[in-house]
Amino acid sequence: MEKHIFLLILLFLFQYYSVFISAASSNETDQQARLAFQKLVTSPSPFLAKNWTKNTSFCSWFGVTCSSKRQRVVALTLPNLQLQGTISPSLANLSFLRELNLRNNFFHGSIPYDIGHLPRLRVIDIQDNQLQGSIPTSLFQHQKVQTISLALNKLSGECGRGHGIIPPSIGNSTKLMNLSLSGDGINGNIPKEIGNLSQLAVLSLFDNQLTGSIPAALFNISSLLIISLARNSLSGPLLPDEEKILSNLEFLGVSYNQISGRIPSNICQLAELKILSISFNNINGEIPRNIGCLANLEEFYIGYNPTSGTIPASLGNISTLQNLNAMNNSLQGPIPPELGKLSNLRQLSFDLNHNLIGQIPDAIFNISSLELVGFSFSNLSGRIPATTGRRLPNLRGIYLSYNQLEGEIPPYITNASKLNTLALDMNLLTGTIPTNLGNLHELRGLFLSGNQLNNEPSEYDLQFLNSLVDCRMLRYLAVGSNLLNGILPSTIGNLSSTIEIFHIADAHINGLIPKGIGNMSGLTKLNFQDNNLIGSIPFEVGRLKKLQGLFLSNNKLRGHILDVVCDLSNLVVLYLPENELSGVIPECIGNLSMLQQLDLVSNNFLS
């Protein structure tokens, strides 16, 4: 009996020490794999080298997580550390590894092929590095991996045992929830087997070289929330036409492809859709009249397609809609007043639809959340909505250029304190330019050229320029081709030095060019041509060191061309014809190495 007990004790001790020795050996394997990885990695910070030492247990190393029982490495998470080097193949020896996260570093070289054979791997996230070569096919055959995130690398082409296409074997990764290969140079088709991924939630393949059509099976994966396929060469229809769709999709992005055909009426089956981005394709036909069925839609981008027909009034029923962009389509007809019901709308862009007609509905300018409204290059008429007392606290951009709008500039526009761009050029606007534009402290672009605007009748100075002194962020000032009939005030020198373009040509400007013009040190283009300016070109022009274009033609300027013009070393264009300039043309103009266009004809220069 005692002998039997003794044998049992020996057997127990043998099994115990066998496990201990095995665990120690396995731990040693993990530690050697980690040290091999470390040898191939450099960092701008010595932090990693100081932390990963043999003096401490590797399970306490930064970025390393071990299992509690076996003390085996289960996670290696080192994102956003500016690490450089290559990924060691020795990581494939971390047989208990579940998560590998090296995102947003500077790793180069290839992805070790055998990483895809790690039996317990669930997450591999090495996006946003500088990895090259091919994607190991072993990753696409892994039946337990849940996240493959390799986006924003330089992976492409066929190389070794991997390739730059998504293989049909991806359908075997039935646990996959997140597949992100964006910006990796992937080519070929999206395999239909991807429809087997019944747990897939995110499919991100944008900015690749994919061809073929969008697999219809994608729209029957009930777990799928995000399809991001923009910037490829995909063709064929947007959706499987008239087929039943079983989808909870919230994001569908296929912009910058070659998708063709119409938007089918069964788009209403994407009832959970929040973002629909289909710009820059070949989608034709009309926007479905019942598009308002997408009751959860927040953003709709359909610009730069040959889409025709009228703007559906049912868009006004989507109370969640925030961004609506239909630029450069072939839409026609009036703007539905129902759009004024979109109380959460932030951006409304229908620019470059040349056959839109009628007036801008008043209600649109009553949407307090509105940040941008754009109907430029259309055929709209009537007045800009001008109800007294409107306040637009969030408005940042008004783009109504190249229409047939008439009437005055509504005074409430100067209450839009966040406005940075006011583009009303090339219309039929009349009345005066508001003299309280200085309220717009964030204004960067003022475009009023090509109207019939005038100056305050009782003033000779252009008073609106005095007001603009308070716009210290202004970059573009274009008010030419109007009936201003005034003189440039001496306070012009107080305008912001941030102004790059000052265009006031063909505006019936009289008087002298103020000496203060030299204070506008940021100017790259100054256009005063086709006016009635007199006197000489002021000496202070020579202080405009960034000036690339000086246009003073067709005025009544006299005197000499001063040598200071030769100090404008960045000058590309110098137009001074049809004035009354005299004397000798300075020889130093020939030293302006950047000058490409010079016109001095129809003056009184000495030969």
GUPAPA-909944 format. One record per residue (C-alpha): residue number from 1; x, y, z. Coordinates in steps of 0.001 Angstrom, whole numbers, plus 524288, in hexadecimal, padded with zeros to 5 digits. Layout:
// GUPAPA-909944
(NUM; (X; Y; Z))
...
//
This chain:
// GUPAPA-909944
(1; (80000; 80000; 80000))
(2; (80ADF; 8096D; 803B2))
(3; (811DF; 80603; 7F70B))
(4; (8058C; 80927; 7EF2E))
(5; (80422; 8165C; 7F5E1))
(6; (8127B; 8193E; 7F370))
(7; (810CF; 81670; 7E4E1))
(8; (80502; 81F89; 7E42D))
(9; (80CE9; 82A63; 7EA8A))
(10; (817EC; 82851; 7E0D4))
(11; (80E3E; 828B8; 7D578))
(12; (8083D; 83558; 7DAAA))
(13; (8158B; 83BA6; 7DC59))
(14; (8199E; 83785; 7CEB8))
(15; (80D5B; 83D56; 7C89F))
(16; (80EBB; 849EF; 7D0A9))
(17; (81CD2; 84C35; 7CCE9))
(18; (81A0B; 84876; 7BED3))
(19; (80FD4; 85341; 7BE14))
(20; (818EC; 85CAD; 7C51D))
(21; (8243F; 85980; 7BC17))
(22; (81B47; 85A6B; 7B02C))
(23; (815E3; 86795; 7B4B6))
(24; (82386; 86C9C; 7B76C))
(25; (827DA; 86821; 7AA08))
(26; (81BF7; 86E92; 7A3B7))
(27; (81E5B; 87B03; 7AB4D))
(28; (82C36; 87AE2; 7A66D))
(29; (82735; 87975; 7987E))
(30; (81E85; 88547; 79A67))
(31; (82991; 88D2A; 7A04A))
(32; (832D4; 889B5; 7952C))
(33; (82862; 88D91; 78B46))
(34; (82683; 89A94; 79211))
(35; (83516; 89D4C; 7929E))
(36; (8368D; 899C3; 78441))
(37; (82BA1; 8A35A; 7813A))
(38; (8325F; 8ADC4; 7895F))
(39; (83F45; 8AC41; 78204))
(40; (838A6; 8B02F; 7754D))
(41; (831CB; 8BC0C; 77B08))
(42; (836F1; 8C9AA; 77D53))
(43; (83006; 8D4DE; 783DC))
(44; (83287; 8E389; 784C5))
(45; (83043; 8E1AC; 79349))
(46; (838C4; 8D8EC; 79BDC))
(47; (82C9E; 8D51B; 7A369))
(48; (82B15; 8C7A5; 79D46))
(49; (83961; 8C3FB; 79ED6))
(50; (8391F; 8C7B9; 7AD33))
(51; (82C64; 8C0B4; 7AFCE))
(52; (82F13; 8B406; 7A878))
(53; (83A56; 8AE2C; 7B014))
(54; (83DFD; 8A0C3; 7B501))
(55; (83DFE; 8A642; 7C2B6))
(56; (82F2B; 8A5DA; 7C350))
(57; (82507; 89BEF; 7BF73))
(58; (8210E; 89DDB; 7B13B))
(59; (812F2; 89D3B; 7B5CD))
(60; (8152B; 8AA5F; 7BC5C))
(61; (81AE8; 8B087; 7B01A))
(62; (81395; 8BC10; 7AA7B))
(63; (809C4; 8B7BF; 7A02A))
(64; (80A7C; 8A95A; 7A3EC))
(65; (7FEF2; 8A22E; 7A9E2))
(66; (8005F; 89458; 7AF07))
(67; (7F67F; 88A10; 7B2FC))
(68; (7F4EB; 888F5; 7C1AA))
(69; (7F6D7; 87A4D; 7C2AF))
(70; (800FC; 87694; 7B8AE))
(71; (807EF; 883CD; 7B7F2))
(72; (807AA; 88337; 7A90C))
(73; (8070F; 88F48; 7A066))
(74; (7F909; 89160; 79BF9))
(75; (7F9F0; 89F7D; 79733))
(76; (8045C; 8A85C; 791A7))
(77; (7FF08; 8B63C; 790C5))
(78; (80890; 8C0E9; 78CB7))
(79; (800CE; 8CADF; 784C5))
(80; (80448; 8D932; 7828F))
(81; (8125F; 8D84F; 7875C))
(82; (819D3; 8DC68; 77AFA))
(83; (8207D; 8CF17; 77ADA))
(84; (82926; 8CC02; 76F2F))
(85; (82EE4; 8BFA7; 76994))
(86; (82966; 8B2D7; 764AF))
(87; (81FDB; 8A941; 76AB3))
(88; (8277C; 89D5E; 76F3D))
(89; (822FC; 89004; 76A41))
(90; (8258D; 88B45; 77818))
(91; (8184B; 890C8; 77C03))
(92; (81293; 884B3; 7759B))
(93; (81815; 87D24; 78124))
(94; (80ED5; 883FB; 78A92))
(95; (80539; 878DC; 78989))
(96; (7FBCB; 87E6B; 793A8))
(97; (7FB35; 88BE0; 78D45))
(98; (7ED57; 890E2; 78B93))
(99; (7EFD3; 89F2A; 78830))
(100; (7FAB5; 8A5D1; 78083))
(101; (7F948; 8B498; 77FFD))
(102; (8045A; 8BC6E; 779C8))
(103; (7FBF7; 8C6CD; 77335))
(104; (800CC; 8D470; 76FFF))
(105; (80F6B; 8D202; 7705A))
(106; (81A1A; 8D1AD; 765F9))
(107; (81C3F; 8C327; 763DE))
(108; (82111; 8BF7D; 7565E))
(109; (82411; 8B2C6; 74F81))
(110; (81A26; 8A7EE; 74E08))
(111; (81010; 8A183; 756C9))
(112; (815D0; 89499; 75B91))
(113; (80E3E; 889D6; 754C4))
(114; (80CF8; 880BE; 76080))
(115; (80605; 88AE8; 768E2))
(116; (7F9C0; 88625; 7621D))
(117; (7FC14; 878AA; 767F7))
(118; (7FB36; 87D19; 77627))
(119; (7F02B; 87452; 77ABC))
(120; (7EA3F; 87D80; 784CE))
(121; (7EB7F; 88A49; 77D2F))
(122; (7DF3A; 892A4; 77DB1))
(123; (7E415; 8A060; 77A83))
(124; (7EEFE; 8A4F4; 77190))
(125; (7EFA1; 8B3AF; 77070))
(126; (7FBB7; 8B8CA; 76986))
(127; (7F56A; 8C39D; 761B7))
(128; (7FBF1; 8D092; 75ED8))
(129; (809FC; 8CBF3; 75D7A))
(130; (812FF; 8CADA; 751BA))
(131; (811F0; 8BC49; 74F78))
(132; (8143C; 8B725; 741CC))
(133; (81302; 8AA90; 73A6B))
(134; (80706; 8A226; 73AF6))
(135; (7FCAC; 89E28; 744B2))
(136; (7FEE3; 89034; 74973))
(137; (7F414; 88755; 74492))
(138; (7F4BD; 8807A; 751AE))
(139; (7EDB8; 88C1D; 757C4))
(140; (7E24C; 88A6F; 74E7E))
(141; (7E118; 87C02; 751C9))
(142; (7E102; 87DDB; 76082))
(143; (7D422; 878EF; 765FB))
(144; (7D4B5; 88007; 7730C))
(145; (7DA11; 88D79; 76FC6))
(146; (7D02D; 89853; 77221))
(147; (7D773; 8A4AF; 76DF0))
(148; (7E0E1; 8A63F; 76296))
(149; (7E50E; 8B479; 761EC))
(150; (7F029; 8B6C8; 75856))
(151; (7EBD9; 8C3C6; 7528F))
(152; (7F4C3; 8CF04; 74EB7))
(153; (800D4; 8C73A; 74B46))
(154; (8078A; 8C4D0; 73E4F))
(155; (80306; 8B6E3; 73C4F))
(156; (80119; 8B2F6; 72E2D))
(157; (804F6; 8A9AB; 72380))
(158; (80822; 89B48; 723DF))
(159; (81395; 8977E; 72C2E))
(160; (817DC; 88ABE; 7326A))
(161; (80C8B; 882E1; 737DE))
(162; (80316; 88E5C; 73880))
(163; (7FCB4; 89742; 72E94))
(164; (7F63E; 8A452; 72C9C))
(165; (7E882; 89F24; 72A98))
(166; (7DE1D; 89AFA; 7342A))
(167; (7DD73; 88C2E; 7322D))
(168; (7D0AD; 8849D; 73232))
(169; (7D5D8; 87D94; 73E42))
(170; (7D225; 889BE; 745F7))
(171; (7C4E1; 88327; 746E2))
(172; (7CADF; 8795C; 75052))
(173; (7CD98; 883D1; 75A9A))
(174; (7BFD9; 88262; 75FCA))
(175; (7C2D1; 88938; 76CB7))
(176; (7C7BE; 89573; 765ED))
(177; (7C12F; 8A1D9; 76AB8))
(178; (7CA2C; 8AC8C; 76588))
(179; (7D174; 8AC1E; 75896))
(180; (7D93C; 8B87D; 755DE))
(181; (7E27E; 8B887; 74A2D))
(182; (7E0FC; 8C6AA; 745E3))
(183; (7EC11; 8CD4A; 73EAB))
(184; (7F394; 8C098; 73C77))
(185; (7F3D7; 8BFF7; 72DA4))
(186; (7EAD5; 8B41F; 72D67))
(187; (7E5F4; 8B0A6; 71FC8))
(188; (7DCC2; 8A6D7; 71993))
(189; (7CE8B; 8A482; 71D1D))
(190; (7C7DD; 8A420; 72A44))
(191; (7C540; 8956E; 72B3E))
(192; (7B70E; 89165; 72CAD))
(193; (7BB6A; 8881F; 73784))
(194; (7BC47; 893EC; 74050))
(195; (7ADAE; 89207; 741BE))
(196; (7B0B9; 88635; 74A5A))
(197; (7B5D5; 88F16; 75523))
(198; (7A966; 88EF4; 75D0B))
(199; (7AF4F; 896A0; 7686B))
(200; (7B5D7; 8A145; 76063))
(201; (7B2FA; 8AEF6; 76583))
(202; (7BD19; 8B779; 75E83))
(203; (7C220; 8B607; 7509A))
(204; (7CBE5; 8C0C0; 74D62))
(205; (7D282; 8BF82; 7401C))
(206; (7D30B; 8CD9E; 73B96))
(207; (7DE78; 8D33A; 733C6))
(208; (7E2B4; 8C6D8; 72CC7))
(209; (7E23C; 8C20D; 71EAA))
(210; (7D67A; 8B91C; 71FA8))
(211; (7CEA1; 8B630; 7136C))
(212; (7C21B; 8AEFA; 71037))
(213; (7B518; 8B0D3; 716E5))
(214; (7B0D9; 8B1AD; 7250A))
(215; (7ACD2; 8A3E6; 72946))
(216; (79E28; 8A356; 72B71))
(217; (7A065; 89A4F; 73707))
(218; (7A5CD; 8A5B6; 73EF4))
(219; (79820; 8AB31; 7403A))
(220; (79348; 89EE4; 746DD))
(221; (79D24; 89E95; 75206))
(222; (79479; 8A338; 75D0B))
(223; (7A004; 8A663; 76603))
(224; (7A698; 8AF42; 75C05))
(225; (7A60E; 8BD9D; 75FEF))
(226; (7B0B9; 8C3F8; 757AD))
(227; (7B448; 8C212; 74956))
(228; (7BF42; 8CB47; 74558))
(229; (7C37D; 8C949; 7372F))
(230; (7C69A; 8D719; 73280))
(231; (7D1EA; 8DA09; 72944))
(232; (7D282; 8CD62; 721A2))
(233; (7CEA1; 8C9B0; 713C2))
(234; (7C23A; 8C248; 716FC))
(235; (7B783; 8C1DE; 70CDB))
(236; (7A9E8; 8BC55; 70B53))
(237; (79DCD; 8C010; 71325))
(238; (79D3E; 8C638; 7208E))
(239; (793D6; 8BC0D; 72624))
(240; (78E76; 8AF07; 72193))
(241; (782ED; 8B474; 71A09))
(242; (77563; 8B131; 71F19))
(243; (77A87; 8A610; 72794))
(244; (776F0; 8A4D2; 735C5))
(245; (7813F; 8AA88; 73E9C))
(246; (78314; 8A5F6; 74C96))
(247; (78C5B; 8B038; 751A3))
(248; (78EB3; 8B8A4; 75D87))
(249; (798DD; 8C0AC; 7564C))
(250; (79BAA; 8CE24; 75BFA))
(251; (7A6B4; 8D2BB; 7530A))
(252; (7A7D2; 8D06C; 74466))
(253; (7B33C; 8D774; 73E0D))
(254; (7B676; 8D4E5; 72FBE))
(255; (7BAA8; 8E266; 72AF2))
(256; (7C524; 8E39D; 72071))
(257; (7C212; 8D713; 71925))
(258; (7BB4F; 8D3D5; 70C51))
(259; (7AE4F; 8CF7A; 711E5))
(260; (7A395; 8D106; 707C3))
(261; (794F4; 8CF99; 7062D))
(262; (78A44; 8D57B; 70E6C))
(263; (787FD; 8D60E; 71CE8))
(264; (77E08; 8CB08; 71E23))
(265; (7717A; 8CCBD; 725C7))
(266; (77547; 8C190; 72ED3))
(267; (77EFE; 8CAC4; 73537))
(268; (773DD; 8CCBE; 73ED5))
(269; (7773F; 8BF60; 74457))
(270; (783BD; 8C557; 749D5))
(271; (77B55; 8CAD7; 75494))
(272; (7867B; 8CCCE; 75E52))
(273; (78F1F; 8D441; 754DE))
(274; (7954F; 8E082; 75AB2))
(275; (79F84; 8E3FC; 75070))
(276; (79DF7; 8E1D4; 741C9))
(277; (7A9E1; 8E66A; 73A30))
(278; (7A93A; 8E3A3; 72B8F))
(279; (7AF95; 8EFC2; 72591))
(280; (7B8AC; 8EF57; 719C9))
(281; (7B2B3; 8E3C2; 712A5))
(282; (7AA56; 8E1C4; 70683))
(283; (79D47; 8E0A7; 70D67))
(284; (79280; 8E598; 7048F))
(285; (783C6; 8E698; 70492))
(286; (77C39; 8EDB7; 70F03))
(287; (77DDC; 8EDB9; 71DA3))
(288; (77287; 8E4FB; 72206))
(289; (76686; 8ECF8; 72555))
(290; (76526; 8E50D; 731D3))
(291; (7730D; 8E7A3; 7369B))
(292; (76CBF; 8ED37; 742C9))
(293; (76AA9; 8DF26; 74721))
(294; (7789F; 8DF5A; 74C76))
(295; (773B4; 8E4C0; 75947))
(296; (780CB; 8E383; 76068))
(297; (78943; 8E995; 755DF))
(298; (792AB; 8F3F6; 75AF8))
(299; (79BB6; 8F602; 74F5D))
(300; (798AF; 8F492; 740D2))
(301; (7A35C; 8F6EA; 736B6))
(302; (79F88; 8F502; 7287C))
(303; (7A75D; 8FFB8; 721D0))
(304; (7AEC4; 8FE4F; 71508))
(305; (7A5C4; 8F452; 70EDE))
(306; (79D4F; 8F5D7; 70296))
(307; (7914D; 8F4C2; 70B52))
(308; (785CC; 8FC00; 7055B))
(309; (777D0; 8FFAD; 70873))
(310; (77313; 908AF; 7131D))
(311; (776BF; 90988; 72169))
(312; (76D63; 90058; 728A8))
(313; (764A3; 9077B; 7322F))
(314; (764EC; 8FB78; 73AFD))
(315; (772CA; 8FF0D; 73F0B))
(316; (76C2C; 908D5; 747DE))
(317; (7665F; 8FD90; 74FAD))
(318; (773B2; 8F8B2; 75464))
(319; (77423; 90048; 76113))
(320; (7816C; 8FA7B; 764A8))
(321; (78819; 8FF8D; 75853))
(322; (79410; 907F8; 75B16))
(323; (79C0A; 90812; 74E84))
(324; (79603; 90810; 740E9))
(325; (79FAA; 9094A; 735B0))
(326; (79B04; 9083A; 727A8))
(327; (7A53A; 91094; 720C6))
(328; (7A75C; 90F87; 7121C))
(329; (79C28; 906AB; 70E8C))
(330; (79238; 90926; 703CA))
(331; (7870E; 90CB9; 70CC0))
(332; (77CD5; 91645; 70807))
(333; (770A5; 91D48; 70C2A))
(334; (76DCE; 924B7; 718B4))
(335; (7734E; 922F0; 72652))
(336; (768B5; 91C4B; 72E6B))
(337; (7644D; 924DA; 739C1))
(338; (76377; 91839; 741C2))
(339; (77241; 918FE; 74387))
(340; (76F89; 923EE; 74D22))
(341; (76A0C; 919C4; 7568A))
(342; (77778; 913B6; 758A5))
(343; (7799F; 91975; 76614))
(344; (7868E; 91246; 76843))
(345; (78C73; 915B8; 75B17))
(346; (79A78; 91A82; 75B6C))
(347; (79F03; 91A1E; 74D4B))
(348; (796A3; 91BCB; 7411F))
(349; (79DEE; 91B86; 73420))
(350; (7979A; 91B49; 726BA))
(351; (7A229; 92311; 71FAC))
(352; (7A4CB; 920B8; 7112C))
(353; (79715; 91C23; 70DD8))
(354; (79555; 92594; 7029F))
(355; (786D1; 92336; 70076))
(356; (781CA; 925E1; 70E12))
(357; (777F8; 930F5; 70CEA))
(358; (76F12; 93941; 71540))
(359; (771A0; 93F79; 72260))
(360; (778A0; 93AF8; 72E8D))
(361; (76DFC; 93734; 7383E))
(362; (76D50; 9407E; 743B9))
(363; (76CDB; 9355F; 74D7A))
(364; (77AB4; 930FE; 74A34))
(365; (7803B; 93D53; 7503E))
(366; (77838; 93AB8; 75C7A))
(367; (77FDD; 92E41; 75FCC))
(368; (787EE; 9328B; 76B71))
(369; (7910A; 926B6; 76AC1))
(370; (79507; 929EE; 75CBB))
(371; (7A3B6; 92B5B; 75ABB))
(372; (7A4BE; 92B6B; 74BF0))
(373; (79B31; 92E45; 740F3))
(374; (79F90; 92CC4; 732DC))
(375; (79802; 92EEE; 7263A))
(376; (7A2BB; 9351F; 71E15))
(377; (7A358; 93333; 70F4E))
(378; (794C9; 930BB; 70E2A))
(379; (789F0; 93885; 707BA))
(380; (782F7; 93DB3; 713B4))
(381; (77BDC; 94AA6; 71393))
(382; (77482; 9536E; 71CE9))
(383; (779EB; 95902; 7296B))
(384; (7823B; 95337; 7340C))
(385; (77876; 95082; 73F0B))
(386; (7786E; 95D01; 746DD))
(387; (76EFF; 95BF9; 7523B))
(388; (7728D; 965E3; 75CBA))
(389; (778A1; 960EE; 7693A))
(390; (77E4B; 9541F; 7645D))
(391; (78A0C; 94F5E; 76BF1))
(392; (792BB; 944A1; 766C2))
(393; (79BAD; 94186; 77242))
(394; (7A281; 935F7; 76BF3))
(395; (7A374; 93A4B; 75DC8))
(396; (7B150; 93982; 75877))
(397; (7AF9C; 939C0; 749C7))
(398; (7A5DC; 93FC3; 7401F))
(399; (7A89E; 93BB9; 73219))
(400; (79EE3; 9419A; 72876))
(401; (7A816; 945DD; 71D90))
(402; (7A46A; 94586; 70F24))
(403; (795B0; 94645; 70FDA))
(404; (78BDA; 950D2; 70C4E))
(405; (788E4; 9553F; 71A09))
(406; (7846B; 96338; 71B7E))
(407; (7812C; 96CFD; 72615))
(408; (789B2; 9713D; 73155))
(409; (792FC; 969C4; 73A15))
(410; (78A74; 9667D; 745F4))
(411; (78F23; 96DE2; 75202))
(412; (78DC2; 961EE; 75ADE))
(413; (79981; 95BB0; 75412))
(414; (7A276; 96476; 75BF2))
(415; (79CD3; 95E39; 76849))
(416; (7A253; 950F3; 7646B))
(417; (7ADFB; 9526D; 76D6D))
(418; (7B481; 94599; 7695C))
(419; (7B3DA; 9485E; 75ABF))
(420; (7C0D6; 9460C; 753F8))
(421; (7BCA0; 94651; 7459D))
(422; (7B28C; 94F06; 73F20))
(423; (7B201; 94C0D; 7308C))
(424; (7A77F; 953C5; 7295A))
(425; (7AF49; 9573C; 71D26))
(426; (7A9E5; 95707; 70F4A))
(427; (79BA8; 95A01; 71248))
(428; (792CD; 965C6; 71055))
(429; (79390; 96B30; 71E0A))
(430; (79136; 979A2; 72031))
(431; (791EB; 9831E; 72B87))
(432; (79DC1; 985C6; 733EA))
(433; (7A810; 97CF8; 7398D))
(434; (7A500; 97C5C; 74837))
(435; (7ADA2; 98544; 7504B))
(436; (7AD34; 97C66; 75C3C))
(437; (7B455; 970D8; 75632))
(438; (7BE3B; 972D3; 760F2))
(439; (7B508; 96B16; 769BD))
(440; (7B9AD; 95EF0; 7628C))
(441; (7C643; 95CFC; 76A11))
(442; (7C898; 94F72; 76457))
(443; (7C6B2; 953A9; 75630))
(444; (7D10C; 94E27; 74D14))
(445; (7CAEA; 94FE9; 73FB2))
(446; (7C222; 95AF5; 73ABF))
(447; (7BDEE; 95901; 72CA1))
(448; (7B48A; 96349; 72769))
(449; (7B9EA; 965B3; 719AF))
(450; (7B14C; 96643; 70DA6))
(451; (7A518; 96C7F; 7134C))
(452; (79F26; 97A1E; 712E6))
(453; (7A2D9; 97E06; 720AD))
(454; (7A5ED; 98C29; 723D9))
(455; (7ABA7; 994A5; 72E79))
(456; (7A424; 99C3C; 738C2))
(457; (79E6F; 9A79C; 730E2))
(458; (7A254; 9B1BC; 73AF5))
(459; (7B068; 9ACF2; 73C01))
(460; (7BBD2; 9ADF4; 732D5))
(461; (7C4FD; 9A4CA; 73A16))
(462; (7C1B7; 9965D; 738D9))
(463; (7BC66; 994E9; 74695))
(464; (7BB60; 98620; 74653))
(465; (7CA45; 98580; 7455E))
(466; (7CB41; 98D10; 75227))
(467; (7C2A7; 982D3; 7588C))
(468; (7CAF3; 97790; 7535E))
(469; (7D656; 97C64; 75B8F))
(470; (7D06C; 97452; 76699))
(471; (7D0ED; 967B9; 75E9E))
(472; (7DE88; 96380; 762BE))
(473; (7DDB2; 955FB; 75C81))
(474; (7D9CD; 95AB0; 74EE9))
(475; (7E152; 9546D; 743B2))
(476; (7D953; 956F8; 73762))
(477; (7D2D3; 963FB; 7346C))
(478; (7CC2C; 96466; 72722))
(479; (7C27C; 96F6C; 72492))
(480; (7C59E; 9730D; 71683))
(481; (7BC3B; 974D8; 70B0F))
(482; (7B271; 97CD2; 712DA))
(483; (7ADDC; 98B01; 7129B))
(484; (7B4E8; 98F63; 71EDA))
(485; (7B82B; 99D1B; 719FF))
(486; (7C0F0; 9A143; 72539))
(487; (7CEFC; 9A28B; 72997))
(488; (7D7BB; 99967; 73121))
(489; (7D870; 99E7A; 73F27))
(490; (7E574; 9A15C; 7458E))
(491; (7E1E5; 99723; 74FD3))
(492; (7E481; 98CAC; 745A3))
(493; (7F1BB; 98B52; 74C1C))
(494; (7EAE9; 9864E; 75843))
(495; (7E502; 97A9E; 7515D))
(496; (7EA01; 96D88; 75614))
(497; (7F773; 96941; 75189))
(498; (7F179; 95BC1; 74F8A))
(499; (7EABA; 96051; 742F4))
(500; (7F0C5; 95926; 73763))
(501; (7E7EB; 95D72; 72C3A))
(502; (7E21B; 96B0F; 72AE5))
(503; (7D985; 96C2D; 71EC7))
(504; (7D248; 978CC; 71C6C))
(505; (7D3AC; 979E5; 70D9E))
(506; (7C931; 98008; 704F1))
(507; (7C23F; 98614; 7108A))
(508; (7C20F; 994A4; 70CEE))
(509; (7CCA6; 997D5; 716DA))
(510; (7D1F1; 9A5B7; 7168A))
(511; (7DCF4; 9AD01; 71D39))
(512; (7EA88; 9A8B9; 72167))
(513; (7F026; 99BBD; 72568))
(514; (7F229; 99DF8; 7341B))
(515; (80004; 99CDC; 73943))
(516; (7FADB; 993BE; 743CC))
(517; (7F9F5; 98906; 73979))
(518; (807EF; 985C2; 73D4D))
(519; (80332; 980DA; 74A86))
(520; (7FBC4; 9759A; 74431))
(521; (807E5; 96D2B; 744F8))
(522; (800E9; 96051; 7426D))
(523; (7FC28; 9640E; 734CD))
(524; (7FF4D; 95AB9; 729B8))
(525; (7F5E1; 960CA; 71FD0))
(526; (7F1A1; 96F02; 71ED2))
(527; (7E7D5; 97231; 7141E))
(528; (7E3A3; 98072; 7127D))
(529; (7E26B; 9804A; 703AA))
(530; (7D775; 98660; 6FB98))
(531; (7D4AF; 9919B; 704FF))
(532; (7D707; 9A057; 7052F))
(533; (7E2CE; 9A0BA; 70E22))
(534; (7EB9D; 9ACA8; 70CF2))
(535; (7F8B3; 9B0E5; 71253))
(536; (804B8; 9A857; 712B3))
(537; (807A3; 99A97; 716F8))
(538; (80B29; 99C95; 7254D))
(539; (818F3; 999C0; 729C5))
(540; (81341; 9910C; 73490))
(541; (80F5E; 98692; 72A9B))
(542; (81D76; 98212; 72B60))
(543; (81AC6; 97CE5; 73909))
(544; (8118F; 9725D; 733F1))
(545; (81C1B; 967E3; 733BD))
(546; (812B1; 95C86; 73199))
(547; (80BF0; 962C4; 725E8))
(548; (80AF1; 959E2; 71A08))
(549; (80127; 96176; 711CF))
(550; (7FFC9; 97049; 71081))
(551; (7F497; 9749F; 707A5))
(552; (7F30F; 9835D; 705BA))
(553; (7EF7F; 983FC; 6F753))
(554; (7E57F; 98D45; 6F168))
(555; (7E60C; 99822; 6FB7A))
(556; (7EB45; 9A61C; 6FAEF))
(557; (7F7C5; 9A402; 70261))
(558; (80309; 9AD60; 6FFBC))
(559; (8113D; 9AEE0; 70338))
(560; (81C47; 9A507; 7024F))
(561; (81D04; 996A5; 70540))
(562; (82503; 9974B; 711A1))
(563; (830DD; 98E9B; 71391))
(564; (82A37; 9890A; 71F9F))
(565; (8224A; 9806C; 71676))
(566; (82F02; 97920; 71462))
(567; (82ED1; 97579; 722D6))
(568; (822F5; 96CCE; 72060))
(569; (82B1E; 96091; 71E78))
(570; (81F54; 9575E; 71E19))
(571; (81851; 95EEA; 7135F))
(572; (81314; 9561E; 7088C))
(573; (809A5; 95F72; 701B9))
(574; (80B28; 96E43; 70025))
(575; (80014; 974D5; 6F893))
(576; (800E0; 983AB; 6F716))
(577; (7FB96; 9865C; 6E94D))
(578; (7F23D; 99156; 6E579))
(579; (7F68B; 99B57; 6EF61))
(580; (7FE05; 9A82D; 6EE2E))
(581; (80AF3; 9A365; 6F3B0))
(582; (8172B; 9A9FB; 6EEA1))
(583; (825E5; 9AA5B; 6EFCF))
(584; (82F1C; 99EF7; 6EE11))
(585; (82B78; 990E5; 6F096))
(586; (834A0; 98C68; 6FB81))
(587; (83ED2; 982DF; 6F688))
(588; (83E5B; 97B93; 70353))
(589; (83138; 975C1; 6FF55))
(590; (83978; 96C52; 6F770))
(591; (83EDC; 96717; 7043D))
(592; (8318C; 96239; 708CD))
(593; (83481; 953CC; 706E4))
(594; (8269C; 94F47; 709BD))
(595; (8202C; 958AD; 7002A))
(596; (818BA; 951C8; 6F54D))
(597; (80F1D; 95C09; 6F057))
(598; (8124C; 96A6C; 6EE64))
(599; (8092B; 9741B; 6E7AE))
(600; (80C9B; 98293; 6E72A))
(601; (80645; 98696; 6DA3F))
(602; (7FE56; 99307; 6D7ED))
(603; (80600; 99BC7; 6E116))
(604; (80F2C; 9A758; 6DED7))
(605; (81C4F; 9A114; 6E153))
(606; (828A2; 9A681; 6DB1E))
(607; (82DAC; 99DEE; 6D054))
//
